[in-house]
Amino acid sequence: MIRLHTATGRWRRPCAAASLVMLAAAVLGTASRADDTPAEKSPPVAFVGDTPIDGAAIERVIRRLHPVSKPSGEQRKQIEVMVLEQLVDEALLRAELATQLVEVADGEIQAGFERLRGQLASRGVPLEAFMAESGRDEQGIRDQIRLELALDKYIRPRMTADKVSSFFEQNRREFDGTRLRVSHIVLRPDIVDTEGVDRQVRQAEAIRRDVLQGKIVFDEAARRFSAGPSRHKGGDIGWITRSGPMVEAFTKPVFALAKGNMSKPIMTPFGVHLVKVIDVEPGRIGLDAVRPALEKMMAAQLVRDLLATARASTPVTYSPGVSHFDPATPADGPDPRRIVVEGGQ
């Protein structure tokens, strides 16, 4: 996910110190504001409203994420697109927080900056060394502190006890220990590239359509088409929980299914899957036992909702020839993400 780190869920209970802990991780490992290094500029690759996204910012982030290896080809393209989306998301968040009149005083930013300096010093890391390693200047760090604090101020009043309890009920399966017994059909492309994956997605869609229309039962489709060893058992892979043993890309959409339902094609590093829920064993874990994880998930949802509001009100345009994610396939949507190129190039 690009994502701004807060949008991916690494959120803590609202407080300045927690924001600064996230800041330290974000500066070292994620994208930053597009103009945080004024000496390095290039033509804009996108505009969020009237705010340009500097193309050189993408290269700076990639250097920070891959200081030794030099990604190339399809891997490089995927990384560029993800970083660009994160930069756009940050700009959208800043614009929407300003629209909603969420203000952070200069004194709060200064206090946050000094706390960060103190935290780094306690680890024996001078602030100057931290900035050199992360490729950020002081103004870029202050801008990030401002964004973190503004998000804290936006999220805090929306995390009431009643709303947290309601969110738990709406997402109980995510936390209460529910188990699902599932079967799957996995299709593995011969060549792992966009074209090969697209072919497998189309095949999975055709199989799903035939199952839904009663032309073939799921078990038989698994025996006939699946590339996994579970095909010998009609695709049955047994019981899974929200935390494993399957990967997150598999588990998250499956836990949204009711008993007897079949998923749309799901992409994971292991192939393209169709998954059917055979049985459900409800969990018994209560809210108090999972409150920190639940609040983190709720905060991430609030930020995603804020981004959705921003995207609806603030136009995002891309320069000709710039690859980016198709807005019709969002990161948290049911369909695989597609990369498109502005201008059709």
CORGIJO-V875352 format. One record per residue. PSI is psi in whole degrees, -180 to 180 (* if undefined). OMEGA is omega in whole degrees, -180 to 180 (NA if undefined). D_CENTER is the distance of its C-alpha to the mean C-alpha in Angstrom with 1 decimal. Layout:
PSI|OMEGA|D_CENTER + PSI|OMEGA|D_CENTER
This chain:
129|141|2.8 + 145|-168|5.3 + 147|164|5.4 + 137|-172|8.2 + -35|178|8.4 + -39|-179|9.5 + -22|178|6.8 + -4|172|4.7 + -6|-179|8.1 + 70|-176|10.5 + 149|176|13.0 + 173|179|16.7 + 137|-171|19.6 + 116|172|20.5 + 154|-176|22.8 + -40|-178|23.3 + -42|179|23.6 + -40|179|20.2 + -38|-177|18.7 + -32|174|20.5 + -44|178|19.4 + -38|-179|15.7 + -46|-178|17.2 + -43|178|18.9 + -40|-176|15.9 + -41|-178|14.0 + -37|-178|17.1 + -24|-170|17.6 + -3|-177|14.2 + -179|-178|12.1 + 163|179|13.1 + 175|-180|15.9 + 142|-169|17.8 + -23|-176|19.3 + 32|-174|22.9 + -8|176|22.8 + 87|-172|25.4 + -25|-176|28.0 + -22|-178|30.1 + 106|-179|27.6 + 153|174|27.3 + 170|179|26.9 + 146|179|26.9 + 141|175|24.0 + -16|180|21.4 + 165|174|20.2 + 132|172|21.3 + 101|-167|19.5 + -121|176|22.6 + 1|-177|25.2 + 120|-180|22.9 + 147|171|22.7 + 114|-176|19.9 + 128|-180|22.0 + -32|-180|21.6 + -23|180|22.7 + -35|179|19.7 + -46|179|17.6 + -39|180|20.4 + -42|-180|20.5 + -42|179|16.9 + -40|177|17.4 + -36|180|20.6 + -40|-179|19.1 + -30|-177|16.5 + 70|-176|19.3 + -22|-178|22.5 + -58|-179|24.6 + 154|180|23.2 + 93|-179|23.2 + 147|-179|20.7 + 172|175|22.4 + -138|-177|22.5 + -36|178|19.7 + -45|179|17.6 + -43|-179|18.3 + -45|179|17.4 + -43|-179|13.9 + -44|180|13.4 + -43|-178|15.0 + -41|180|13.0 + -42|179|9.6 + -43|178|11.6 + -43|179|13.2 + -39|179|10.3 + -43|178|9.4 + -41|177|13.1 + -43|179|13.5 + -43|179|11.0 + -44|-180|13.1 + -40|177|16.2 + -43|179|15.4 + -44|179|14.9 + -45|-178|18.1 + -42|-177|20.0 + -38|177|19.1 + -38|176|19.9 + -41|179|23.2 + -38|-179|24.0 + 9|174|23.7 + 37|173|26.0 + 112|-173|23.9 + 145|175|26.0 + 123|-178|26.0 + 152|179|29.4 + -35|179|30.3 + -35|177|31.7 + -39|179|28.5 + -43|179|26.8 + -43|179|29.8 + -41|178|29.7 + -40|179|26.1 + -43|-180|27.0 + -35|177|30.0 + -40|177|28.1 + -44|178|25.7 + -42|-180|28.9 + -41|179|30.4 + -43|178|27.5 + -41|-180|27.5 + -37|180|31.3 + -20|177|31.4 + 6|179|29.6 + 24|-178|32.1 + 111|176|29.7 + 146|180|31.2 + -39|-178|29.0 + -39|179|30.3 + -39|178|29.3 + -44|180|25.8 + -39|-180|25.6 + -41|-179|27.2 + -37|-174|24.8 + -10|-180|21.6 + 26|-179|23.1 + 151|172|23.0 + 176|-175|26.0 + -40|-179|27.1 + -38|177|26.2 + -40|178|22.6 + -42|179|22.3 + -38|177|24.1 + -39|179|21.8 + -39|176|18.8 + -43|179|20.8 + -44|-180|21.7 + -44|179|18.1 + -47|-178|17.3 + -38|178|20.6 + -41|177|20.2 + -40|176|16.9 + -44|-179|18.9 + -33|178|21.7 + -42|-175|19.8 + -39|-171|18.2 + -54|-177|21.4 + -10|-179|23.7 + 6|-180|21.2 + 47|179|21.0 + 163|-179|24.6 + -42|-179|26.0 + -41|-178|26.5 + -36|177|23.0 + -43|179|21.5 + -43|179|24.1 + -41|179|23.3 + -38|178|19.5 + -45|-179|20.6 + -37|-179|22.9 + -25|-175|20.4 + 33|-173|18.0 + -42|-178|20.9 + -27|-179|20.0 + -23|-167|16.8 + -21|-167|19.2 + 7|178|22.8 + 13|177|23.3 + 141|175|23.6 + 145|176|24.3 + 138|170|24.1 + 125|-171|26.5 + 154|169|25.0 + 151|179|26.3 + 159|170|24.5 + 123|-180|25.4 + 129|177|23.7 + 130|-178|24.4 + 122|180|24.1 + 146|178|24.6 + -38|179|27.5 + 125|-177|25.8 + 83|172|22.1 + 178|-175|21.5 + -42|-178|20.1 + -43|-180|23.5 + -43|179|23.9 + -42|179|20.6 + -40|178|21.5 + -42|-180|24.9 + -36|177|23.6 + -44|179|21.4 + -40|178|24.5 + -42|179|26.6 + -41|178|24.3 + -39|179|24.5 + -42|178|28.3 + -45|-180|28.6 + -43|-180|26.7 + -42|179|29.0 + -39|178|32.1 + -46|-179|31.2 + -31|-180|30.6 + 1|177|33.9 + 14|180|35.8 + -23|178|36.7 + 145|177|35.5 + 156|-174|34.3 + -44|-177|31.0 + -44|-179|32.9 + -38|177|35.0 + -39|178|32.1 + -45|180|30.4 + -33|-175|33.8 + -37|-169|34.2 + -24|-172|30.9 + 143|178|28.6 + -2|-178|28.4 + 158|180|27.7 + -21|180|30.6 + -9|179|29.9 + -27|-180|31.5 + -14|178|34.8 + 28|-180|33.9 + 22|179|32.6 + -4|-175|29.0 + 122|176|29.2 + 11|174|27.0 + -156|-174|27.9 + 140|175|26.1 + 155|174|22.5 + 174|-180|20.8 + -27|-177|17.4 + -1|179|17.2 + 178|5|18.8 + -3|-178|20.5 + 160|-178|18.2 + 160|-176|14.7 + -41|-179|11.6 + -28|177|11.0 + -50|-170|14.6 + -42|-174|15.0 + -54|-180|12.4 + -29|-178|13.9 + -36|-178|17.3 + -3|173|17.5 + -3|-177|17.4 + 147|173|20.6 + 165|178|24.1 + 131|179|26.9 + -12|-178|28.3 + 157|178|25.3 + 141|-178|23.8 + 165|162|20.3 + 171|179|19.5 + 133|180|18.8 + 128|178|15.9 + 131|173|14.9 + 173|176|14.6 + -12|-176|16.1 + -4|179|19.3 + -162|179|19.8 + 127|-172|19.4 + 147|160|20.2 + 130|-173|22.0 + 136|177|22.0 + 133|178|24.7 + 117|-177|24.9 + -38|-177|28.5 + 159|-179|28.9 + 130|174|27.2 + 103|-176|28.4 + 147|178|27.3 + 171|-176|26.4 + 8|-178|28.3 + 134|-177|26.2 + 174|-176|26.4 + -46|-174|24.4 + -32|-177|26.0 + -20|-175|25.0 + 15|-173|21.3 + -48|-178|21.1 + -46|180|19.0 + -37|179|16.1 + -44|-179|16.6 + -36|177|16.7 + -43|179|13.5 + -40|180|11.8 + -42|179|14.0 + -41|178|13.2 + -39|178|9.5 + -39|178|10.8 + -40|179|13.4 + -40|176|11.2 + -40|178|9.5 + -39|178|13.1 + -41|177|14.3 + -39|179|12.3 + -40|177|13.6 + -42|-180|17.0 + -42|-180|16.8 + -30|180|16.1 + -24|-175|19.0 + -18|-177|21.3 + 119|-179|20.5 + 141|174|21.0 + 121|179|18.8 + 146|-178|21.0 + 145|180|20.8 + 154|180|23.8 + 136|178|25.7 + 1|-177|24.5 + 124|178|21.0 + 142|178|18.3 + 165|179|15.1 + 139|175|12.8 + 122|179|14.9 + -20|179|14.0 + -10|178|15.5 + 73|-179|12.6 + 163|-176|9.5 + -34|-178|6.1 + 16|180|7.2 + 173|-176|10.7 + -16|-174|13.3 + 153|176|14.2 + 145|-179|13.2 + 142|177|11.8 + 145|174|14.8 + 129|177|15.7 + 164|-179|18.6 + 126|179|21.0 + 134|-179|22.5 + 0|177|26.2 + 17|-178|26.0 + *|NA|26.7
